[in-house]
């Protein structure tokens, strides 16, 4: 007769980690932080953007994510570093943000892929520091998945900005992409599994990119303010990454169902 699986209780330290993860994943959204920075609703920034801005953001977002996926598959996991370097990556992204602040929407196709690649490195560092093997395809895609956290798809209702719902929405798409990449070993941008992955990520990542672009359109922001906006941009995804990979670490030990149930019971 098979023995029932052993259900371990989360330790006090693990419960503290879970509480910390929830506080990061459920913190005030990026748009709210930007509103506090510019002193007015972010919608005012949208009104200042030129005609066709939405198409430009969508195109740049997809290109940036595709490039990030290529970088993830080709290079993540080649270095062994125990500690994450959040501050160093904030400095790099803040510097690149000065370009966007000075040149506006025209700089987005150049700046966004650079910023996204730097953020991916930071996300990977955080994953590694939480004990994950970033040389594995599954973990590489979990790093990309972070770009979808904290930004609702245009097809989502208000309840579907939650961490677990986003993961569920992406689950099959990420799994199909992992299977494809395990078989092919390289990114072919026209492959259906890759197209679906980029589209799913872009529908959420593009929401936050749009908010970032709108903030930089406000006259008081300028080049220096563009750097500040970019620091807030990467800080948001660093928080999402830390929370995400704490959850994944706890799931590996205790199972997804148990961790999710405990997460939902927490009041933070």
N, C-alpha and C positions, 0 to 999 in steps of 0.2 A: 504494500500500500504506500502510495506517495505521501510524504510528509507535507503538511501545509507550509507555505513559505514563511520564513521568520520576518515578522514585522518589527523593525527597530523604531523605537521612539527617537525623535530628533533630540539631540543634546541641547543644553541651554545655549551653547555657542551657536549651534545651527539655527535655533529659533531666533536668536539675535540677528544672524545673517539674513534669515528669511524676512524678518521685519524691516531690516535695512533695504533689502531688495525691493520690497513693496513700496517703501517710502520714496525710492528713486523712480520706480516705474509709474507711480501714481502721482508724481509731483505736478505742480502747475505747468501747463503746456508752454511750448516755445513761444506761441503768439502772445501769451500773457506776459512773459518775460520781456518781449520786445516792446509791448505797450508801455510797460513800466520804464523802459529805457528812453523811448522817444516822447513819452509824456502825452500821447494821444492814441486813440484806437488804431490798430494796424490797417484797418480799412482805408484810412486816409492815405496811407502809402500806396495802396492798390490804385487809388484814383489818380495818382501822379505818374503811373507807369504808361509808357507809350503804347499805341495800338499794336497788337500782335505779340504782346509780352508773354501771353499764356503759351502760345505755340513755341516761342523761343525757350521758355523754361522747360516745357515738356521735352523738346529735342535735346537740350543740354543735360537734363536729368537722365534720360535714357543712355546717352553717350557716356556720361560719368559712371553710371552703374555698370555698363558693359565693360568699361575700362577697369573698374574696380574688380569685377569678376575675373577678368583676364589676369590682373595682378595677383589676386588671391590664389588662383590655380597654379600660376607659374612660380611664385616666389614665397608665399607665406609658409612658414615652418622651417626655413633654411637657417635661421639663427636661433640660438638658445639663450633667452634672456628671462630671468625670473621675475624681475620687477617691471611694472608698467611705467611708462613715462608720459603721464597725462600733461604735465606742465610743458614739457618740450614740444609736444604736438600742438598744444594751444598756441605757443609762440609761432610755430610754422604756419598754422592756419590763420592766425591773426595777421601775420605779415602778408599772406596772399589776399586777405580780405581788403587790404588797402588798395589793391588794384581795382576790385569791384566798386569800392567807394568812390574812386577817382574817375573811373570810366563807365560806371553804370552797367546797364543791361548788355551793352556791346562786349563787355569783358567776360560775361558769364560762360560762354563756350570754352574759354581758356582757363578761367579761375576755378570753375566748379569741378572739373576732373582732377585738378591738382589738390583742391581742398578735400575732395572725397577720397582720393588715394591716401592722403595723410591721415584722415580720420579712420580709414580702414586699418592702417598700421597701428593706430592707437587702440582700436577695438580689438585687434589681434593680440596686442600686448596685454590688454585686460583679460582676454580669454585665457591666455597662457598663465597669467598670474593667479587665476582661479583654478589652475590645475588641468586645463584642457590641452589636448594635443592638436596644435594648429596645422600640423602636416596632414591631418586627415581631411578628406573631402567634406565629410559631414560637418566638421567644425568650421571649415572655411565658409561653407554656406550659412552656417549659424552666425558667422561674423557679418555676412552680407545681410542677413535677416534683420540685424539691428537697425539698418537704415529704414525699415518699415515701421519701427516702433515709435509711438508718439505722434504719428501723423495718420489721420483717417483717410481712407479712400473716399473719393467723391460719391461712391455708391453706398457707403456706410451710413447707418443712422447714428444718432448721438451715443447710443449704448455701445457701439462697436469700435470705440477707440481703446477698449480695454486690452491689456497685454495678452490674456489667454485667447480672446476672440481673434486677435490679429494672428497669433500663432496657428490657431485652427484654420484660419482662412488661407494661410500660406503653406500649410502642412503638405498637401499632395504635390503642390507645385515644386516645393523645395526637394521633396523625395524623388520626384521624377527627374529633376535636374541632377541630383546626386547620382542616380542610376546612370544617366547619360554620361556624366563626366567620368564615372568609374570605368565605363566601357571605352570611352573615346580618349580620355586623358588630356583633352584640350577643348577650348571654347570655340565653337562654331556659331557665330552670331545669328545665323538663319535657322538653326536647329529649333524645331517646335518647343522642346523642353526649355531651351535657353530664352527664346522669345517670350514664353509664358512667364518665366521667372522674372525677367527684366520688367515686363509690363506690370506684374503684381507689385514688385518693389517700387517701381516708379509711381504708381498710383498713390502710394502713401508718402514716399520720400519727397515727391514733387510738391506735396502740400506744404511741407516745411521749407523747401527751397523757395517756393513762392512767397512765403511769409518773410524769409530772409531778404529776398530781392525787394519786396515792398518796403521793408524798413530802411534799406539803403537808398530808396528813392526819396525819402523825406529830406528836405534841404538841410536840416541841422546836422545830419549824419556825416556826409562827406567822406573823404578818404580815411581820416583818423577813426571816425565812427564806424566805417566799414570794417575796420580791423576788430573793433569791439563786438560788432554784430557777429563776425566770424568766430570769435572766441566763445560767444554764447552758443553759437551753432554747434561747435565741436563739443562744448561742455554738455549740451543736451544729449548728444549721442554717446559720450563717455558715461554719463549717468545710465542711459538705457543699456549700454553694454555691461556695466558692472552689475546692474540688477539682473539682466538676462543670464549672465554666466554664473552668477550665484545660484539662480534657480536651476540651471542645467546641472551644476555640480551636485546640488541636493537631490535632484531627480535621479542622478546616476546611482545614488546610494539608497534612496527611499522610494523611488517610483514616482511617476508623474501624478497619478491620481491622489496619492497621499499629500504630496507637496502642494498641489493645487487646492485641495480641501483646506489645508492649514492656512495657506495664503489668503483664501477668501474669508476665513474666519478672523483674520487679524484686523485690528482697528489701528490705523496709523494716522 
